[in-house]
Amino acid sequence: MAALTANDVTFIAGGRSAAPSVTEDSTRTQGFGVMFGNGALTYPANGIPLSKLSKLGFPYIIQSVIISSMGTDGYLYKYDAVNNTLRVYQEADAAGALAELGALDVVPTALLTIVVTGH
């Protein structure tokens, strides 16, 4: 099976006008829907790539990504600022410890809502 790539991640601009809000220091904040996974692609090294955000109004730096809605698939999603990816975790054992998906795991089909802040 092939690993999921940035081309397999779809962003949907959110909000009334779908335009980001901009502060005096040119920091932008915008909400997006993020869709990925088709039940056939495997989990890539370092997580789900968010590299296309640079083409959606954040070409210089992403200060934060807040996951505001995760759906009901039972997975936990966390932003990895170092790799600009979403890490996916699942329950691993009876003690409740979470484990990141591995390279052989299929990426769950997901639609998340995120809020991105950056330049």
Jmol script that loads the backbone (N, CA, C; Angstrom):
load data "model"
ATOM      1  N   MET A   1       0.833  -1.191   0.000  1.00  0.00           N
ATOM      2  CA  MET A   1       0.000   0.000   0.000  1.00  0.00           C
ATOM      3  C   MET A   1       0.874   1.249   0.000  1.00  0.00           C
ATOM      4  N   ALA A   2       0.369   2.296  -0.619  1.00  0.00           N
ATOM      5  CA  ALA A   2       1.081   3.576  -0.681  1.00  0.00           C
ATOM      6  C   ALA A   2       0.756   4.430   0.534  1.00  0.00           C
ATOM      7  N   ALA A   3       1.723   5.262   0.907  1.00  0.00           N
ATOM      8  CA  ALA A   3       1.516   6.182   2.029  1.00  0.00           C
ATOM      9  C   ALA A   3       0.787   7.432   1.550  1.00  0.00           C
ATOM     10  N   LEU A   4      -0.005   8.001   2.432  1.00  0.00           N
ATOM     11  CA  LEU A   4      -0.708   9.239   2.168  1.00  0.00           C
ATOM     12  C   LEU A   4       0.306  10.366   1.943  1.00  0.00           C
ATOM     13  N   THR A   5       0.046  11.256   0.978  1.00  0.00           N
ATOM     14  CA  THR A   5       0.931  12.391   0.692  1.00  0.00           C
ATOM     15  C   THR A   5       0.148  13.697   0.827  1.00  0.00           C
ATOM     16  N   ALA A   6       0.842  14.821   0.677  1.00  0.00           N
ATOM     17  CA  ALA A   6       0.196  16.137   0.742  1.00  0.00           C
ATOM     18  C   ALA A   6      -0.895  16.270  -0.320  1.00  0.00           C
ATOM     19  N   ASN A   7      -0.759  15.596  -1.442  1.00  0.00           N
ATOM     20  CA  ASN A   7      -1.774  15.651  -2.497  1.00  0.00           C
ATOM     21  C   ASN A   7      -3.058  14.932  -2.122  1.00  0.00           C
ATOM     22  N   ASP A   8      -3.023  14.126  -1.064  1.00  0.00           N
ATOM     23  CA  ASP A   8      -4.204  13.400  -0.606  1.00  0.00           C
ATOM     24  C   ASP A   8      -4.936  14.149   0.500  1.00  0.00           C
ATOM     25  N   VAL A   9      -4.471  15.357   0.833  1.00  0.00           N
ATOM     26  CA  VAL A   9      -5.083  16.185   1.880  1.00  0.00           C
ATOM     27  C   VAL A   9      -5.804  17.337   1.208  1.00  0.00           C
ATOM     28  N   THR A  10      -7.094  17.517   1.535  1.00  0.00           N
ATOM     29  CA  THR A  10      -7.904  18.575   0.946  1.00  0.00           C
ATOM     30  C   THR A  10      -8.272  19.596   2.022  1.00  0.00           C
ATOM     31  N   PHE A  11      -8.108  20.878   1.691  1.00  0.00           N
ATOM     32  CA  PHE A  11      -8.469  21.963   2.597  1.00  0.00           C
ATOM     33  C   PHE A  11      -9.699  22.682   2.056  1.00  0.00           C
ATOM     34  N   ILE A  12     -10.631  22.996   2.951  1.00  0.00           N
ATOM     35  CA  ILE A  12     -11.840  23.729   2.601  1.00  0.00           C
ATOM     36  C   ILE A  12     -11.849  24.984   3.457  1.00  0.00           C
ATOM     37  N   ALA A  13     -11.770  26.163   2.816  1.00  0.00           N
ATOM     38  CA  ALA A  13     -11.775  27.419   3.574  1.00  0.00           C
ATOM     39  C   ALA A  13     -13.101  27.562   4.299  1.00  0.00           C
ATOM     40  N   GLY A  14     -13.031  28.013   5.548  1.00  0.00           N
ATOM     41  CA  GLY A  14     -14.237  28.155   6.359  1.00  0.00           C
ATOM     42  C   GLY A  14     -14.565  29.603   6.624  1.00  0.00           C
ATOM     43  N   GLY A  15     -15.625  29.817   7.350  1.00  0.00           N
ATOM     44  CA  GLY A  15     -16.034  31.168   7.719  1.00  0.00           C
ATOM     45  C   GLY A  15     -16.979  31.770   6.709  1.00  0.00           C
ATOM     46  N   ARG A  16     -17.552  32.919   7.059  1.00  0.00           N
ATOM     47  CA  ARG A  16     -18.535  33.577   6.201  1.00  0.00           C
ATOM     48  C   ARG A  16     -17.954  33.994   4.859  1.00  0.00           C
ATOM     49  N   SER A  17     -16.820  34.684   4.896  1.00  0.00           N
ATOM     50  CA  SER A  17     -16.249  35.169   3.644  1.00  0.00           C
ATOM     51  C   SER A  17     -15.120  34.279   3.151  1.00  0.00           C
ATOM     52  N   ALA A  18     -14.713  33.334   3.950  1.00  0.00           N
ATOM     53  CA  ALA A  18     -13.590  32.437   3.658  1.00  0.00           C
ATOM     54  C   ALA A  18     -12.274  33.198   3.548  1.00  0.00           C
ATOM     55  N   ALA A  19     -12.258  34.469   3.953  1.00  0.00           N
ATOM     56  CA  ALA A  19     -11.019  35.248   3.952  1.00  0.00           C
ATOM     57  C   ALA A  19     -10.462  35.270   5.375  1.00  0.00           C
ATOM     58  N   PRO A  20      -9.149  35.187   5.504  1.00  0.00           N
ATOM     59  CA  PRO A  20      -8.564  35.195   6.840  1.00  0.00           C
ATOM     60  C   PRO A  20      -8.680  36.569   7.494  1.00  0.00           C
ATOM     61  N   SER A  21      -8.775  36.589   8.827  1.00  0.00           N
ATOM     62  CA  SER A  21      -8.697  37.864   9.527  1.00  0.00           C
ATOM     63  C   SER A  21      -7.218  38.209   9.660  1.00  0.00           C
ATOM     64  N   VAL A  22      -6.910  39.503   9.551  1.00  0.00           N
ATOM     65  CA  VAL A  22      -5.522  39.953   9.578  1.00  0.00           C
ATOM     66  C   VAL A  22      -5.380  41.015  10.654  1.00  0.00           C
ATOM     67  N   THR A  23      -4.347  40.892  11.505  1.00  0.00           N
ATOM     68  CA  THR A  23      -4.095  41.861  12.560  1.00  0.00           C
ATOM     69  C   THR A  23      -3.110  42.919  12.078  1.00  0.00           C
ATOM     70  N   GLU A  24      -2.854  43.914  12.929  1.00  0.00           N
ATOM     71  CA  GLU A  24      -1.939  45.003  12.562  1.00  0.00           C
ATOM     72  C   GLU A  24      -0.532  44.501  12.236  1.00  0.00           C
ATOM     73  N   ASP A  25      -0.083  43.435  12.872  1.00  0.00           N
ATOM     74  CA  ASP A  25       1.264  42.917  12.603  1.00  0.00           C
ATOM     75  C   ASP A  25       1.265  41.895  11.468  1.00  0.00           C
ATOM     76  N   SER A  26       0.212  41.855  10.692  1.00  0.00           N
ATOM     77  CA  SER A  26       0.019  40.994   9.522  1.00  0.00           C
ATOM     78  C   SER A  26      -0.155  39.512   9.858  1.00  0.00           C
ATOM     79  N   THR A  27      -0.399  39.212  11.115  1.00  0.00           N
ATOM     80  CA  THR A  27      -0.724  37.835  11.481  1.00  0.00           C
ATOM     81  C   THR A  27      -2.118  37.505  10.958  1.00  0.00           C
ATOM     82  N   ARG A  28      -2.254  36.341  10.353  1.00  0.00           N
ATOM     83  CA  ARG A  28      -3.534  35.896   9.800  1.00  0.00           C
ATOM     84  C   ARG A  28      -4.090  34.746  10.634  1.00  0.00           C
ATOM     85  N   THR A  29      -5.405  34.698  10.716  1.00  0.00           N
ATOM     86  CA  THR A  29      -6.088  33.570  11.347  1.00  0.00           C
ATOM     87  C   THR A  29      -7.220  33.148  10.427  1.00  0.00           C
ATOM     88  N   GLN A  30      -7.282  31.857  10.131  1.00  0.00           N
ATOM     89  CA  GLN A  30      -8.330  31.356   9.257  1.00  0.00           C
ATOM     90  C   GLN A  30      -8.703  29.930   9.633  1.00  0.00           C
ATOM     91  N   GLY A  31      -9.979  29.642   9.502  1.00  0.00           N
ATOM     92  CA  GLY A  31     -10.470  28.292   9.745  1.00  0.00           C
ATOM     93  C   GLY A  31     -10.530  27.496   8.452  1.00  0.00           C
ATOM     94  N   PHE A  32     -10.263  26.209   8.563  1.00  0.00           N
ATOM     95  CA  PHE A  32     -10.308  25.302   7.415  1.00  0.00           C
ATOM     96  C   PHE A  32     -10.949  23.989   7.832  1.00  0.00           C
ATOM     97  N   GLY A  33     -11.592  23.345   6.882  1.00  0.00           N
ATOM     98  CA  GLY A  33     -11.916  21.944   7.011  1.00  0.00           C
ATOM     99  C   GLY A  33     -10.756  21.183   6.384  1.00  0.00           C
ATOM    100  N   VAL A  34     -10.351  20.079   6.980  1.00  0.00           N
ATOM    101  CA  VAL A  34      -9.262  19.262   6.445  1.00  0.00           C
ATOM    102  C   VAL A  34      -9.790  17.849   6.253  1.00  0.00           C
ATOM    103  N   MET A  35      -9.715  17.359   5.020  1.00  0.00           N
ATOM    104  CA  MET A  35     -10.171  15.999   4.726  1.00  0.00           C
ATOM    105  C   MET A  35      -8.988  15.173   4.245  1.00  0.00           C
ATOM    106  N   PHE A  36      -8.908  13.931   4.738  1.00  0.00           N
ATOM    107  CA  PHE A  36      -7.844  13.028   4.309  1.00  0.00           C
ATOM    108  C   PHE A  36      -8.249  11.602   4.607  1.00  0.00           C
ATOM    109  N   GLY A  37      -7.489  10.667   4.054  1.00  0.00           N
ATOM    110  CA  GLY A  37      -7.736   9.239   4.289  1.00  0.00           C
ATOM    111  C   GLY A  37      -8.833   8.714   3.393  1.00  0.00           C
ATOM    112  N   ASN A  38      -8.590   7.540   2.846  1.00  0.00           N
ATOM    113  CA  ASN A  38      -9.608   6.916   1.995  1.00  0.00           C
ATOM    114  C   ASN A  38      -9.760   5.429   2.305  1.00  0.00           C
ATOM    115  N   GLY A  39      -9.156   4.996   3.401  1.00  0.00           N
ATOM    116  CA  GLY A  39      -9.246   3.598   3.774  1.00  0.00           C
ATOM    117  C   GLY A  39      -8.262   2.696   3.063  1.00  0.00           C
ATOM    118  N   ALA A  40      -7.412   3.279   2.186  1.00  0.00           N
ATOM    119  CA  ALA A  40      -6.447   2.468   1.452  1.00  0.00           C
ATOM    120  C   ALA A  40      -5.013   2.949   1.629  1.00  0.00           C
ATOM    121  N   LEU A  41      -4.830   4.237   1.961  1.00  0.00           N
ATOM    122  CA  LEU A  41      -3.479   4.788   2.099  1.00  0.00           C
ATOM    123  C   LEU A  41      -2.957   4.577   3.514  1.00  0.00           C
ATOM    124  N   THR A  42      -1.653   4.374   3.637  1.00  0.00           N
ATOM    125  CA  THR A  42      -1.057   4.128   4.946  1.00  0.00           C
ATOM    126  C   THR A  42      -0.529   5.421   5.553  1.00  0.00           C
ATOM    127  N   TYR A  43      -0.262   5.363   6.833  1.00  0.00           N
ATOM    128  CA  TYR A  43       0.183   6.515   7.616  1.00  0.00           C
ATOM    129  C   TYR A  43       1.621   6.881   7.239  1.00  0.00           C
ATOM    130  N   PRO A  44       1.855   8.137   6.829  1.00  0.00           N
ATOM    131  CA  PRO A  44       3.209   8.546   6.429  1.00  0.00           C
ATOM    132  C   PRO A  44       4.113   8.831   7.628  1.00  0.00           C
ATOM    133  N   ALA A  45       5.401   8.747   7.413  1.00  0.00           N
ATOM    134  CA  ALA A  45       6.366   9.103   8.458  1.00  0.00           C
ATOM    135  C   ALA A  45       6.112  10.549   8.872  1.00  0.00           C
ATOM    136  N   ASN A  46       6.109  10.814  10.151  1.00  0.00           N
ATOM    137  CA  ASN A  46       5.900  12.140  10.740  1.00  0.00           C
ATOM    138  C   ASN A  46       4.469  12.642  10.699  1.00  0.00           C
ATOM    139  N   GLY A  47       3.512  11.900  10.171  1.00  0.00           N
ATOM    140  CA  GLY A  47       2.110  12.304  10.237  1.00  0.00           C
ATOM    141  C   GLY A  47       1.533  12.829   8.929  1.00  0.00           C
ATOM    142  N   ILE A  48       0.306  13.334   9.019  1.00  0.00           N
ATOM    143  CA  ILE A  48      -0.441  13.828   7.866  1.00  0.00           C
ATOM    144  C   ILE A  48       0.126  15.196   7.464  1.00  0.00           C
ATOM    145  N   PRO A  49       0.667  15.349   6.245  1.00  0.00           N
ATOM    146  CA  PRO A  49       1.315  16.607   5.861  1.00  0.00           C
ATOM    147  C   PRO A  49       0.321  17.753   5.669  1.00  0.00           C
ATOM    148  N   LEU A  50       0.683  18.919   6.211  1.00  0.00           N
ATOM    149  CA  LEU A  50      -0.117  20.131   6.041  1.00  0.00           C
ATOM    150  C   LEU A  50       0.629  21.162   5.196  1.00  0.00           C
ATOM    151  N   SER A  51       1.547  20.723   4.365  1.00  0.00           N
ATOM    152  CA  SER A  51       2.400  21.625   3.594  1.00  0.00           C
ATOM    153  C   SER A  51       1.630  22.526   2.635  1.00  0.00           C
ATOM    154  N   LYS A  52       0.434  22.153   2.219  1.00  0.00           N
ATOM    155  CA  LYS A  52      -0.347  22.986   1.303  1.00  0.00           C
ATOM    156  C   LYS A  52      -0.850  24.261   1.970  1.00  0.00           C
ATOM    157  N   LEU A  53      -0.750  24.382   3.281  1.00  0.00           N
ATOM    158  CA  LEU A  53      -1.162  25.618   3.957  1.00  0.00           C
ATOM    159  C   LEU A  53      -0.342  26.803   3.465  1.00  0.00           C
ATOM    160  N   SER A  54       0.875  26.564   3.003  1.00  0.00           N
ATOM    161  CA  SER A  54       1.708  27.665   2.502  1.00  0.00           C
ATOM    162  C   SER A  54       1.082  28.317   1.273  1.00  0.00           C
ATOM    163  N   LYS A  55       0.289  27.576   0.518  1.00  0.00           N
ATOM    164  CA  LYS A  55      -0.368  28.122  -0.669  1.00  0.00           C
ATOM    165  C   LYS A  55      -1.741  28.707  -0.347  1.00  0.00           C
ATOM    166  N   LEU A  56      -2.165  28.591   0.905  1.00  0.00           N
ATOM    167  CA  LEU A  56      -3.493  29.055   1.298  1.00  0.00           C
ATOM    168  C   LEU A  56      -3.435  30.284   2.204  1.00  0.00           C
ATOM    169  N   GLY A  57      -2.374  31.070   2.072  1.00  0.00           N
ATOM    170  CA  GLY A  57      -2.283  32.316   2.825  1.00  0.00           C
ATOM    171  C   GLY A  57      -1.298  32.310   3.969  1.00  0.00           C
ATOM    172  N   PHE A  58      -0.510  31.252   4.115  1.00  0.00           N
ATOM    173  CA  PHE A  58       0.465  31.148   5.196  1.00  0.00           C
ATOM    174  C   PHE A  58       1.833  30.753   4.629  1.00  0.00           C
ATOM    175  N   PRO A  59       2.418  31.609   3.755  1.00  0.00           N
ATOM    176  CA  PRO A  59       3.652  31.224   3.064  1.00  0.00           C
ATOM    177  C   PRO A  59       4.917  31.294   3.904  1.00  0.00           C
ATOM    178  N   TYR A  60       4.900  32.027   5.018  1.00  0.00           N
ATOM    179  CA  TYR A  60       6.139  32.236   5.762  1.00  0.00           C
ATOM    180  C   TYR A  60       6.258  31.402   7.028  1.00  0.00           C
ATOM    181  N   ILE A  61       5.256  31.488   7.884  1.00  0.00           N
ATOM    182  CA  ILE A  61       5.343  30.767   9.162  1.00  0.00           C
ATOM    183  C   ILE A  61       3.939  30.428   9.652  1.00  0.00           C
ATOM    184  N   ILE A  62       3.813  29.254  10.217  1.00  0.00           N
ATOM    185  CA  ILE A  62       2.577  28.855  10.881  1.00  0.00           C
ATOM    186  C   ILE A  62       2.869  28.880  12.375  1.00  0.00           C
ATOM    187  N   GLN A  63       2.183  29.770  13.088  1.00  0.00           N
ATOM    188  CA  GLN A  63       2.416  29.910  14.523  1.00  0.00           C
ATOM    189  C   GLN A  63       1.663  28.851  15.319  1.00  0.00           C
ATOM    190  N   SER A  64       0.445  28.545  14.884  1.00  0.00           N
ATOM    191  CA  SER A  64      -0.317  27.530  15.603  1.00  0.00           C
ATOM    192  C   SER A  64      -1.391  26.926  14.712  1.00  0.00           C
ATOM    193  N   VAL A  65      -1.745  25.704  15.021  1.00  0.00           N
ATOM    194  CA  VAL A  65      -2.882  25.026  14.405  1.00  0.00           C
ATOM    195  C   VAL A  65      -3.692  24.444  15.557  1.00  0.00           C
ATOM    196  N   ILE A  66      -4.909  24.927  15.681  1.00  0.00           N
ATOM    197  CA  ILE A  66      -5.799  24.436  16.730  1.00  0.00           C
ATOM    198  C   ILE A  66      -6.838  23.546  16.068  1.00  0.00           C
ATOM    199  N   ILE A  67      -6.973  22.344  16.574  1.00  0.00           N
ATOM    200  CA  ILE A  67      -7.973  21.420  16.049  1.00  0.00           C
ATOM    201  C   ILE A  67      -9.247  21.675  16.843  1.00  0.00           C
ATOM    202  N   SER A  68     -10.223  22.294  16.182  1.00  0.00           N
ATOM    203  CA  SER A  68     -11.424  22.701  16.910  1.00  0.00           C
ATOM    204  C   SER A  68     -12.552  21.687  16.840  1.00  0.00           C
ATOM    205  N   SER A  69     -12.464  20.735  15.917  1.00  0.00           N
ATOM    206  CA  SER A  69     -13.469  19.681  15.821  1.00  0.00           C
ATOM    207  C   SER A  69     -12.811  18.434  15.260  1.00  0.00           C
ATOM    208  N   MET A  70     -12.920  17.329  15.983  1.00  0.00           N
ATOM    209  CA  MET A  70     -12.224  16.108  15.582  1.00  0.00           C
ATOM    210  C   MET A  70     -13.106  15.009  15.042  1.00  0.00           C
ATOM    211  N   GLY A  71     -14.366  15.165  15.008  1.00  0.00           N
ATOM    212  CA  GLY A  71     -15.207  14.079  14.538  1.00  0.00           C
ATOM    213  C   GLY A  71     -15.388  13.014  15.609  1.00  0.00           C
ATOM    214  N   THR A  72     -15.913  11.881  15.205  1.00  0.00           N
ATOM    215  CA  THR A  72     -16.251  10.831  16.165  1.00  0.00           C
ATOM    216  C   THR A  72     -15.608   9.497  15.821  1.00  0.00           C
ATOM    217  N   ASP A  73     -14.437   9.522  15.180  1.00  0.00           N
ATOM    218  CA  ASP A  73     -13.820   8.274  14.745  1.00  0.00           C
ATOM    219  C   ASP A  73     -13.010   7.572  15.826  1.00  0.00           C
ATOM    220  N   GLY A  74     -12.865   8.202  16.997  1.00  0.00           N
ATOM    221  CA  GLY A  74     -12.147   7.562  18.096  1.00  0.00           C
ATOM    222  C   GLY A  74     -10.643   7.804  18.096  1.00  0.00           C
ATOM    223  N   TYR A  75     -10.135   8.550  17.130  1.00  0.00           N
ATOM    224  CA  TYR A  75      -8.712   8.865  17.077  1.00  0.00           C
ATOM    225  C   TYR A  75      -8.470  10.248  17.675  1.00  0.00           C
ATOM    226  N   LEU A  76      -7.261  10.457  18.157  1.00  0.00           N
ATOM    227  CA  LEU A  76      -6.847  11.755  18.671  1.00  0.00           C
ATOM    228  C   LEU A  76      -5.869  12.357  17.674  1.00  0.00           C
ATOM    229  N   TYR A  77      -6.064  13.622  17.326  1.00  0.00           N
ATOM    230  CA  TYR A  77      -5.216  14.309  16.362  1.00  0.00           C
ATOM    231  C   TYR A  77      -4.478  15.433  17.078  1.00  0.00           C
ATOM    232  N   LYS A  78      -3.184  15.575  16.779  1.00  0.00           N
ATOM    233  CA  LYS A  78      -2.362  16.598  17.412  1.00  0.00           C
ATOM    234  C   LYS A  78      -1.469  17.232  16.364  1.00  0.00           C
ATOM    235  N   TYR A  79      -1.350  18.575  16.398  1.00  0.00           N
ATOM    236  CA  TYR A  79      -0.496  19.283  15.456  1.00  0.00           C
ATOM    237  C   TYR A  79       0.961  19.148  15.871  1.00  0.00           C
ATOM    238  N   ASP A  80       1.822  18.833  14.921  1.00  0.00           N
ATOM    239  CA  ASP A  80       3.269  18.743  15.126  1.00  0.00           C
ATOM    240  C   ASP A  80       3.898  19.932  14.402  1.00  0.00           C
ATOM    241  N   ALA A  81       4.280  20.973  15.175  1.00  0.00           N
ATOM    242  CA  ALA A  81       4.819  22.206  14.589  1.00  0.00           C
ATOM    243  C   ALA A  81       6.172  21.992  13.932  1.00  0.00           C
ATOM    244  N   VAL A  82       6.968  21.088  14.430  1.00  0.00           N
ATOM    245  CA  VAL A  82       8.296  20.842  13.863  1.00  0.00           C
ATOM    246  C   VAL A  82       8.191  20.306  12.440  1.00  0.00           C
ATOM    247  N   ASN A  83       7.282  19.381  12.208  1.00  0.00           N
ATOM    248  CA  ASN A  83       7.133  18.750  10.893  1.00  0.00           C
ATOM    249  C   ASN A  83       5.962  19.292  10.076  1.00  0.00           C
ATOM    250  N   ASN A  84       5.180  20.238  10.649  1.00  0.00           N
ATOM    251  CA  ASN A  84       3.987  20.787  10.007  1.00  0.00           C
ATOM    252  C   ASN A  84       3.056  19.664   9.548  1.00  0.00           C
ATOM    253  N   THR A  85       2.736  18.797  10.488  1.00  0.00           N
ATOM    254  CA  THR A  85       1.878  17.651  10.210  1.00  0.00           C
ATOM    255  C   THR A  85       0.847  17.466  11.326  1.00  0.00           C
ATOM    256  N   LEU A  86      -0.135  16.640  11.049  1.00  0.00           N
ATOM    257  CA  LEU A  86      -1.065  16.182  12.083  1.00  0.00           C
ATOM    258  C   LEU A  86      -0.671  14.761  12.454  1.00  0.00           C
ATOM    259  N   ARG A  87      -0.437  14.542  13.729  1.00  0.00           N
ATOM    260  CA  ARG A  87      -0.142  13.199  14.220  1.00  0.00           C
ATOM    261  C   ARG A  87      -1.457  12.549  14.635  1.00  0.00           C
ATOM    262  N   VAL A  88      -1.584  11.258  14.390  1.00  0.00           N
ATOM    263  CA  VAL A  88      -2.811  10.527  14.695  1.00  0.00           C
ATOM    264  C   VAL A  88      -2.499   9.475  15.753  1.00  0.00           C
ATOM    265  N   TYR A  89      -3.273   9.493  16.832  1.00  0.00           N
ATOM    266  CA  TYR A  89      -3.063   8.564  17.943  1.00  0.00           C
ATOM    267  C   TYR A  89      -4.311   7.725  18.157  1.00  0.00           C
ATOM    268  N   GLN A  90      -4.084   6.520  18.673  1.00  0.00           N
ATOM    269  CA  GLN A  90      -5.174   5.614  19.009  1.00  0.00           C
ATOM    270  C   GLN A  90      -4.853   4.934  20.329  1.00  0.00           C
ATOM    271  N   GLU A  91      -5.885   4.395  20.968  1.00  0.00           N
ATOM    272  CA  GLU A  91      -5.663   3.696  22.228  1.00  0.00           C
ATOM    273  C   GLU A  91      -4.858   2.431  21.952  1.00  0.00           C
ATOM    274  N   ALA A  92      -3.829   2.216  22.756  1.00  0.00           N
ATOM    275  CA  ALA A  92      -2.922   1.100  22.490  1.00  0.00           C
ATOM    276  C   ALA A  92      -3.099  -0.073  23.428  1.00  0.00           C
ATOM    277  N   ASP A  93      -3.433   0.201  24.684  1.00  0.00           N
ATOM    278  CA  ASP A  93      -3.493  -0.896  25.643  1.00  0.00           C
ATOM    279  C   ASP A  93      -4.550  -0.641  26.705  1.00  0.00           C
ATOM    280  N   ALA A  94      -4.736  -1.609  27.569  1.00  0.00           N
ATOM    281  CA  ALA A  94      -5.751  -1.527  28.617  1.00  0.00           C
ATOM    282  C   ALA A  94      -5.475  -0.397  29.604  1.00  0.00           C
ATOM    283  N   ALA A  95      -4.229   0.030  29.710  1.00  0.00           N
ATOM    284  CA  ALA A  95      -3.876   1.111  30.633  1.00  0.00           C
ATOM    285  C   ALA A  95      -4.285   2.475  30.083  1.00  0.00           C
ATOM    286  N   GLY A  96      -4.712   2.529  28.817  1.00  0.00           N
ATOM    287  CA  GLY A  96      -5.165   3.768  28.225  1.00  0.00           C
ATOM    288  C   GLY A  96      -4.075   4.595  27.593  1.00  0.00           C
ATOM    289  N   ALA A  97      -2.871   4.061  27.487  1.00  0.00           N
ATOM    290  CA  ALA A  97      -1.796   4.805  26.838  1.00  0.00           C
ATOM    291  C   ALA A  97      -2.099   4.940  25.352  1.00  0.00           C
ATOM    292  N   LEU A  98      -1.797   6.100  24.800  1.00  0.00           N
ATOM    293  CA  LEU A  98      -2.031   6.329  23.376  1.00  0.00           C
ATOM    294  C   LEU A  98      -0.785   6.010  22.570  1.00  0.00           C
ATOM    295  N   ALA A  99      -0.996   5.453  21.385  1.00  0.00           N
ATOM    296  CA  ALA A  99       0.114   5.137  20.490  1.00  0.00           C
ATOM    297  C   ALA A  99      -0.147   5.779  19.140  1.00  0.00           C
ATOM    298  N   GLU A 100       0.907   6.323  18.546  1.00  0.00           N
ATOM    299  CA  GLU A 100       0.771   6.910  17.214  1.00  0.00           C
ATOM    300  C   GLU A 100       0.596   5.787  16.194  1.00  0.00           C
ATOM    301  N   LEU A 101      -0.173   6.073  15.142  1.00  0.00           N
ATOM    302  CA  LEU A 101      -0.312   5.096  14.069  1.00  0.00           C
ATOM    303  C   LEU A 101       1.062   4.781  13.488  1.00  0.00           C
ATOM    304  N   GLY A 102       1.234   3.599  12.977  1.00  0.00           N
ATOM    305  CA  GLY A 102       2.501   3.182  12.394  1.00  0.00           C
ATOM    306  C   GLY A 102       2.454   3.173  10.881  1.00  0.00           C
ATOM    307  N   ALA A 103       3.579   2.939  10.270  1.00  0.00           N
ATOM    308  CA  ALA A 103       3.722   2.981   8.813  1.00  0.00           C
ATOM    309  C   ALA A 103       2.843   1.965   8.094  1.00  0.00           C
ATOM    310  N   LEU A 104       2.451   0.895   8.751  1.00  0.00           N
ATOM    311  CA  LEU A 104       1.609  -0.113   8.115  1.00  0.00           C
ATOM    312  C   LEU A 104       0.117   0.096   8.381  1.00  0.00           C
ATOM    313  N   ASP A 105      -0.206   1.088   9.236  1.00  0.00           N
ATOM    314  CA  ASP A 105      -1.607   1.357   9.569  1.00  0.00           C
ATOM    315  C   ASP A 105      -2.273   2.191   8.474  1.00  0.00           C
ATOM    316  N   VAL A 106      -3.511   1.862   8.183  1.00  0.00           N
ATOM    317  CA  VAL A 106      -4.296   2.615   7.203  1.00  0.00           C
ATOM    318  C   VAL A 106      -4.796   3.892   7.872  1.00  0.00           C
ATOM    319  N   VAL A 107      -4.691   5.003   7.146  1.00  0.00           N
ATOM    320  CA  VAL A 107      -5.145   6.296   7.671  1.00  0.00           C
ATOM    321  C   VAL A 107      -6.668   6.319   7.659  1.00  0.00           C
ATOM    322  N   PRO A 108      -7.280   6.657   8.805  1.00  0.00           N
ATOM    323  CA  PRO A 108      -8.740   6.718   8.831  1.00  0.00           C
ATOM    324  C   PRO A 108      -9.260   7.866   7.970  1.00  0.00           C
ATOM    325  N   THR A 109     -10.417   7.681   7.374  1.00  0.00           N
ATOM    326  CA  THR A 109     -11.063   8.767   6.645  1.00  0.00           C
ATOM    327  C   THR A 109     -11.524   9.780   7.680  1.00  0.00           C
ATOM    328  N   ALA A 110     -11.137  11.046   7.496  1.00  0.00           N
ATOM    329  CA  ALA A 110     -11.450  12.045   8.514  1.00  0.00           C
ATOM    330  C   ALA A 110     -11.760  13.393   7.894  1.00  0.00           C
ATOM    331  N   LEU A 111     -12.615  14.139   8.582  1.00  0.00           N
ATOM    332  CA  LEU A 111     -12.870  15.539   8.300  1.00  0.00           C
ATOM    333  C   LEU A 111     -12.720  16.274   9.612  1.00  0.00           C
ATOM    334  N   LEU A 112     -11.673  17.099   9.715  1.00  0.00           N
ATOM    335  CA  LEU A 112     -11.402  17.864  10.916  1.00  0.00           C
ATOM    336  C   LEU A 112     -11.618  19.341  10.631  1.00  0.00           C
ATOM    337  N   THR A 113     -11.863  20.103  11.661  1.00  0.00           N
ATOM    338  CA  THR A 113     -11.918  21.559  11.554  1.00  0.00           C
ATOM    339  C   THR A 113     -10.729  22.110  12.309  1.00  0.00           C
ATOM    340  N   ILE A 114      -9.934  22.958  11.629  1.00  0.00           N
ATOM    341  CA  ILE A 114      -8.755  23.533  12.257  1.00  0.00           C
ATOM    342  C   ILE A 114      -8.798  25.056  12.123  1.00  0.00           C
ATOM    343  N   VAL A 115      -8.101  25.738  13.033  1.00  0.00           N
ATOM    344  CA  VAL A 115      -7.918  27.182  12.972  1.00  0.00           C
ATOM    345  C   VAL A 115      -6.411  27.418  12.915  1.00  0.00           C
ATOM    346  N   VAL A 116      -5.946  28.091  11.858  1.00  0.00           N
ATOM    347  CA  VAL A 116      -4.535  28.312  11.608  1.00  0.00           C
ATOM    348  C   VAL A 116      -4.198  29.780  11.844  1.00  0.00           C
ATOM    349  N   THR A 117      -3.096  30.021  12.549  1.00  0.00           N
ATOM    350  CA  THR A 117      -2.593  31.374  12.749  1.00  0.00           C
ATOM    351  C   THR A 117      -1.155  31.421  12.264  1.00  0.00           C
ATOM    352  N   GLY A 118      -0.823  32.465  11.508  1.00  0.00           N
ATOM    353  CA  GLY A 118       0.530  32.599  10.995  1.00  0.00           C
ATOM    354  C   GLY A 118       0.673  33.774  10.067  1.00  0.00           C
ATOM    355  N   HIS A 119       1.730  33.739   9.266  1.00  0.00           N
ATOM    356  CA  HIS A 119       2.030  34.818   8.302  1.00  0.00           C
ATOM    357  C   HIS A 119       2.156  34.224   6.917  1.00  0.00           C
TER     358      HIS A 119
END
end "model"
wireframe off; spacefill off
backbone 0.3
color backbone group
